[in-house]
């Protein structure tokens, strides 16, 4: 009877070890995939003409107006710019 209880405890312990190893390697795999998705910023800062802030070029909203490029921090600033220049 004690031998049977010992076997059950041994299998439960081995199952717990296998479960934890699987969780570890799954988390490790997810971490390595997320590291591949990191984008490298260009280091170029652009100015939002409406609110006079600077932001990374890759995060800015780009608008070409009358052949010139303009950058904005938000859709709201872009809309204000377009409305102001529509009235001119």
Order of alpha helices (4+ residues) and beta strands (2+ residues): alpha-beta-beta-beta-beta-alpha
